[in-house]
Amino acid sequence: MRELSLTKRVEVRFSELDPLKVVWHGNYVKYLEDAREEFGRRFGIGYSELVKNGYYAPVYDVRLRYERPAVMNDVLLVKITYRPAAGAKMVFDYEIHRESDGALILTASTIQLFETSEGEFCPIVPDFYRTWQERVCYDFYKVNACERTDSGFMFNVSLMPDSEVYEGHFPGKPVAPGVCMMQMVKECYEYASCTVTRLEKIKLCRFLRLVEPLKIQDLQIQLDAVESDGKADIQASVFKNEEVFVSLKAELSFKDNGFIYFGLKVRYEEDISKLLPSDDSTSDANLAFGSLKVKDKIFIQFRGADTIDVETLTAACDEFFDTLAVRDSSSKYIDNVLYKIDDDVLVMGLDYALAHVPSFVDTSCYKRFDASMQPDAALKQMQENLDLLENDFTGSYAQMVSTDPL
């Protein structure tokens, strides 16, 4: 992808100083805004273009790192760089240097999300923004799709046969350069993880077949990554169908002005039945759950460590729900939350099951029936029923226990 950047020249004014006669720390955010506005005008993605297409792009996240102060009459060079990233967001990195000696003053990063002119959050990349990316950012290749996997990412990319790269490699018979293929893998990782990296070490690199963009344009990249201690070990394969073109193992380091978001550690799964335990005892439940209509719903599964008891985990869930309700009290993004099943629903479910027992019983249940009728098992079940009744504050357990044949 083509790196889009520019430098905005800013002169420090007296009104921007604090009592210590240095630039007040909050004014640097204004310098970032000045550079962002200039970037928008230069590359056709300014605020006027956003509004014209029915969107706003409010700043969601700002990261600043102050290296040294700026003072009166300093001329600052604010460099802004656009970082293509997966999802409906605009990511920029910044560096501010003093013009006179080149000293680094500040590094920063910002994220802007999209919302409609009606104030609705937009989780899907707007069409106008995708069109702008394809027109301005892509030169050697473009990313068509990016999905999380258990160990990393899967990309669908398309090579750009008209890229300037092929004017010298080779005229009349373009072949994708190996270094460009490695750079594509690195940039795809940065695209998905919203980071800025440096290639530290190539552990293995094999170019197995020529990639000729006039013959082959659509490729897939399977990229597995393990992040630790400010580095990422990646293993990637560039392929189409069963034909592998490039195999790469490398070590990337995260640059100081990059940032790693918790999104790296969160996996979004549309088929949430995949999150449920899967074995013979849960197959029927998973089948029923998979038939539910769950569009526009988010499911959160809490799982405690081995040392966490049920009461502690329940208390954590309650606290999470209470916090969620408070934070959404003004925005009203959440229509409804179901995190406790009413006792009446439990009783109705039990009544239905008892009324339709033959539908749930097959020959595999007979051994369990025999085991349940043994004296020790009966005593254990009756003790459990007694414990339920002693802690029954709503009366629902009494209804359930009354249906127990023991």
N, C-alpha and C positions, 0 to 999 in steps of 0.2 A: 504494500500500500504506500502511496505517496505521502511523505511527511508534510503536513501543512503547518507553517509557522510564520510568524512575523515579529518584528521588534518595534515597540512603541517608545518613543522618547518622551520623558517626563521631567520637568524641572521642579524641584522642591520649592514650595512657597512658604512664606512666613506663617500663614494661617494653618499650616499642616504640622507645625511643631508643637511639642508639649512643654511643660515647665522645665524639663531637662535639656531643652534646646536641640532635641533630636525629633525625627518624624514620629508622631504618635502611632503606636502599633496598629490601630484600627484603620488608619488612612491607607495602609498597604492594600487593603481589600478594594478601596476605590481605584488604586492603580491597576489592579487586576481587571476591574470592570472596564476601565478605559481601554486596556489592551484587548479585551474581549469584544468591545464594541467596534474597534478598528478591524479586528479579525472578521467580524460579521460583515462589515462593509466590503472588505477586500475580497472575500470568498463567497459572498452571496448567501449568507446564512444569518443575517442580522435580525434584530428584533422586529423590524418592519416586515421581513419575509415571514417570520413566525406568525405575526398577527394576521397578515394577509391570508395565510392558510388556516386560520382559526385556532391557533395554539399559542400558549405561553411556555416559557422554559425557566421556571424559578430555580434558584440555586438551592440544592438539597444538602450539599456537603462541601465544606471548605477546610483544607489542611494547610497550615502555614508553619514554616520553620525559619526563624530569624537567625541570621548569621552574624550581622554587624549593623550598627545604626547608620542611617543617612541623616545629613544635616542640611542646614540652610544653603541654598544655591547649588547643591549637588544636582547633577544631571543624571538621571537614572534611565537605564535601558531595560525595558520590560519585555522579555521574550515570552511569547505564548505559543504553545504547540498543541495542536489537536490530536487526541489519541482515539482512534476508532475503537469502539468497545461494543460488546454484545448487548442487546437490549435497547429499550427506548430511553436513551440518555446521551448527554453530551459531556465528554470528559476532556479537560484541558490541564496541561502542566505549565508551570511558569518558572522563570528565573529572572531575578532582578539584579543587575550589575551596575556599579558606578562607572560612568563613562570615562572619567579621568584616569583611573588606574585599573579598571576591570575587576575590582573587588566584588565578590559575591555578597549581596545584601540579604537576599531572601529566596527561598524556594517554596512553591505552593502548588496545590492541585485543587480543582473544583469539579463538582458533578452537578449537572442540571437535568432535571426530569421534565417530562412534558405533561401539560394539562390543557384541556380544551378551554375555549373562551367562556364556557359555562362553569368552569372551575372543577371539572371532573378529571381525576387522575387518569393518565393514559399509559397503560402497561404495554401496549403494542406499538412498535415502531411506526410512526406516521408515514404515509405514502410519500409526502413531499420530502421528508428527511431521508428516506431510503433512496429516492431519486437523486437528491443532492449528493449523497455519499457515492453513488455509482458514477455520477458525472465528474466529481471533483477529486475523490480520494483514490479511486482504483486506477492502477496503471498496469502492473504485471498480472494481477489476479484480483478476484473479488470473492468474498465469503457469501455463499447463498444460504447456508444454514449451519447452526452450531447447537449441539445437544450435549448435555452432561451424560457421562457414563459412570459406572461404578469406580473406575480408576482414573478418569480424566475427561476427555472431550472427543467428540466425533464431528468433523467438519465436512461440508460439501462445498467445494470451491470450483471456480471457473477461471481458466487462464484467458488472458486478453491477447489474442493473436496479433493485434495492431500495436502492441507495446513498443516503445522506442528501444527496449532491450534487444529486440531481434534485428535491429538495423545493423548490428555488428556481430550477431550470434544466431544464425548466420544469414547473410542476405540471400533471399530466394528460397532458403530451406531453414526456417527458424527452428531452433532447438533451445529448450529452457535451460539456462545455465545452472550448474549444480549449486553455486553460491546463492543464486536467487531462490532455488528450491529450499535451501536451508533457512534463508531469511524468511520465507513464507511460513515455514513451520514455527519459527520463533515468533513472528508477528501474530500467527493464529493463537498461540498460547497467550500472548499479551491481550489480544482481542477478547478472548473468553474470560480471562482472569482479571482484566482491568488493571494491569500492572505495566511497569516499564522495566525491562530486563537487559542484562548484558550477557553475551555469550562468553562464558568463562573457559569451558573445556569441551572439546569434541571427543567423546569416548569411542564412538563407532560411527562411521558414515559410509554407506554403500550406495552407489548409483547403479542400479541393476539393469535399467533399460532407458533408452532415450525418450524424452517427453517432447513430442512434436505437436505444438499447439494447433497446427492446421489439421491434424488428424485426431488429436485427443485434446479436448478442452475441459471437460468435466472430470474432476478427480475427487477422491475422498481422502481424508487424513484422520487416522486413528492416533490420538496423542494421549499417552498416559503420563501422569505427573505426580511426583511425591515432593511436597514442600516441607522444608525444615531449615531452621537457622539462617533465614534470609536467602535461601537458595532453593532451586527447583531442579530435580533430576527428571529429565523428560526422555521418553522413548516414543518414537513416532514412525509410522509407516504411511507412505503416500502411494495410493493404489487406485485401481479401477477394476471392479469385479474381482477376479482372482489374480490379476496381474499387478505385481508390486514394482514400483519404479524407484523409490528411495526408502532406505532404512536408516534411521538416525537415532543415536543415543548421545545426549549432551547434558551439560550442567549450565544452568542459567543462574545469575545472581540478580537480586532486585536492586535497582538503583536507589540512591538515597531519596530522590524526589518522587519515587514511585510509591504506591500504596496498595496493600492487599486487603480486600474487603471480606467481611464475613460471608459474603455470597460464595466465596470459594469453598466454604465448608457446609453450605446448605444445598441440598439437592431437591429440586422441584420435580415432583413425579405426578403426572396427570392421571395415570392409572393407579390410584391409591390402594387398590387391592394388593399391589405388589409389596406394600409396606406391612401387610398382615402376616402373621405366622402361617407358614405353609407346610402342612403335613396331612396325613390321612384323617386326623380328627377334626381338621378345620376346613376340609375341602368344600363341604356343603355350605358352610357359613360364608366362605370366600365367594362361592358361586352366587349366592343370594346378594352379597354386598356388591359384587361386580355389576349386578343388574340395576342398582340404584341410580337415579339421575342426580349426579353430583356436580353439574356444571355451575360455575361461579361460586363454588364453595372451597374453603381452605380447611383441611383436616390437620390437626396438630396432635401428634402422638407423644405422650410423656412416658419415659421408661427410666426407672430408678436404678442406681447401682445396686450391687448385691447386698450392700450394708444398709440400704435405705428401706425402712419399713413402710407399710401401706399408709399409715397415718401421716407420716412425713411427706410422702409423695402426694397424698390428697391435699394436704395443707399448701404445698407448693402450687398445685393446680388451682386451688381456690384463690391464692394470691395473684397468680397470673391472670385469671379471669377478672378479678376486681380491678387490677391495673389496666387491663385492656378496656374495660367498660368506662373507666374514668378518662383515659386518653382519647377515646372516640366520642365522648359526650358532646363535643362541639362539631366535629367534622361529619359525624353520622355516616361513615363509610360502611359500617357493619349493620346489616339489616337484622340479623338474628344470630344468637349464639346458643348452641345446644351442647352443654358439657356435663349435664346430669340428666339421667332418665327418670322421669316421674315414677313414683311408686305405682300409680294406677296403670301405667304402661306395662310395668313388670308383671303385675297381676293379670292384665289382659293377655299378655303373651303366654303366661303359664296356663291360663284357662284354655287358650286356643290349642296349645300343645297337648294338654290332657284330653281335649275333645277330639283330637285327631291323632291319637297315639299310633294307630296302625300305619299312618303315613310316614312315621319317623323310625319304624322298627323294621329291621331285617334280621337275617339269621346270625349276623355278626354280633347282635346284641344279647344273644341267649347266654353266653358265658358270663357277661357282665351281670345279667339278672341273677344267675346262680350265685355269683360271688356276693352280690348285695344281700342275699337272703341268709348268708352265714351269720351265726350269732355275733361274732366279733364285729362284722361289718354293720349289723343292725344296731349294736350298742353305740358304735362310733357315730352313725347317722343320727341316732336319737340325742346324743350329747350335743352334736352340732345344732340340731333343732332347738334344744334347750337354750343354748347360747344365743341363738337368734331371737328367741322369745324374750330373754332377759334384757336384750338391747333394742327391743322393738318400741320405738317412740311414736310411730305413726299408725301401727296396727296392720300394716301391709304384710309383715312377716307372718303374723298369725294366720292370715288367709292362705299364705303359701304353705306353711307347715301343715295346715289342716288337710291339704290335698296329698300329703305324703302318706303312702300306704303303710309305712312303718309306724 
